Amino acid sequence: MKIAIFGVSGQLGRDVAGALSAHQVEGVDHARADIRDEDDVRRVVEALRPDWAINCAAMTHVDGCERDPLAAFENNALGARVLARACAANNARLLQISTDYVFDGCKGSAYVETDLPRPLNAYGISKLAGEHFARYECPRTVVVRTSGLYGVHVCRGKGSNFVETMLARAGGEDAMRVVADERLTPTYTADLAAQIRGMIEAAVAPGVYHATNAGDCSWHEFTVELLRLAGVTAQVQPIRAADWKSPTRRPANSVLENRALQALDLDVMPEWRDALSRYVTVRATAA
């Protein structure tokens, strides 16, 4: 298959390109096509005529989205609409990456694909709008919601990821303060890329799918496990999200259940501790 990856130079895009290397991958970075520019995107899609387009391009800095919701909407919502329209016009399928932050965190268990979204912040609102735009403009769209991405490649939108930030902070003398009352499932981009490959090769039906590593944890629990695996000694102090004084409201529970993939016997996402262990090993090898 010919597969166009928009946002190919980002943290997830690079792993997706690698996972799909058996196919004809066409990487589309920002210099080649600005996801917000309809003429740019239409020109590229018309020239490539892909079987699938994967939208890994997004504004992912959550606090940055809160400060500039217009930019968040232009990138995450209108960008998805632009790409979906180009896909529909060229008989291509679209795989749109979305987020656990489309939920408000009030549910007492993991969210499934049929739960009603109710985002709390500009990032979640813009990504949910992107889901709706994509599915409206290109009915053959597959939406993949995921959570807390980290990987070996640089996250262009943030400059780093949570794992790298925690490892850098661990070298300081003061105790690290990490939020302990928000639960989610941080997800390794290499695992998500493999899951996306499986979905594309299985030609899954249009719709919404959750795809995160299995299990759940708080950011505090995740950090403690990360430092243990990395052999780093540091004090990690649990704090409440309210004590962090972030300008952005975040859901207290954004754990996703991969129910739709499980129903198709396509869920290949390992447990989060297994994923983190492999990430730490790959990171050390690459250093």
Beta strands, then each sheet from edge to edge (+ up, - down):
strand 1: 2-6
strand 2: 24-28
strand 3: 52-55
strand 4: 93-99
strand 5: 142-146
strand 6: 149-150
strand 7: 176-179
strand 8: 183-184
strand 9: 187-188
strand 10: 207-210
strand 11: 217-218
strand 12: 236-239
sheet 1: 2+ 1+ 3+ 4+ 5+ 10+
sheet 2: 6+ 9+
sheet 3: 7+ 12+
sheet 4: 8+ 11-
end
